[in-house]
Amino acid sequence: MGVPKRKHSKARVRSRRSEWRKINSIALVECPQCHKLKPPHRACVECGHYNQRSVIDVTKKSKKK
């Protein structure tokens, strides 16, 4: 069984462990109806379409207080 000859430094170990936590930017795709950017597999907030169907009525926009 392979055994390390030297101890890994704390910086080396911590940088390897922190690699998975890197935050990537959110992927955005173009809406086929209104051509605005939206997250994939979500209804478009601008036009309310998802999968070539209108699923959200965007004419009744409510303002949050």
N, C-alpha and C positions, 0 to 999 in steps of 0.2 A: 504494500500500500504506500502511495506517495505521501511524503511528509514534507511540509515547507521547511526550507533551511533557515529562513529568517522571518521575524515577525513583521507583519504589514503595519505600517504607520496608521495612526488614527485618521489622518486626513485621507489617506488612500481608501480606507474602509468606508468612511462616511461619504466620500464622493461617489463610491460605487453604490451605496445604499440609497442615496438621494436621487439617483438617476431616474427612477420610475416616477418620481413626483413632479417631473417637469410638466408644466401646463402648456398645452398647445392651443393655438387660436381655434375658435369655433369654425367648423367647416360650413360654408354657405353655398347654396345652389340658387340658380335663377328660377323664378316662378315662370312656368310656361304661359300663364295667362297675362300677368301684368309686367313681367320681366324685372321684378324687384328681387333683391337677395333675401333668402329665407333659410332657416335651418332645414336640413334634409328630413324627410318623413314627418313633416309638420304642416299644418294648414297655414296658408299665407295670411298674414295679418292685414295686408293691404287690400286684397281682393276677396279673401275668404274661400279660395278654392283649394282642393286637395284631390289628387288623382282624377283630374278633369271633371270634378263635380263641385258645386257650391255647397260647402258644409257649414259656413258661418255667415250670418247675415251682418254685413259690415255697414249697412245703411243706418243702423241704430247704434251709433257710437256713444257710449256713456263716458262721461268725464269723471275721473276719480277726484275726490275732494281731499 
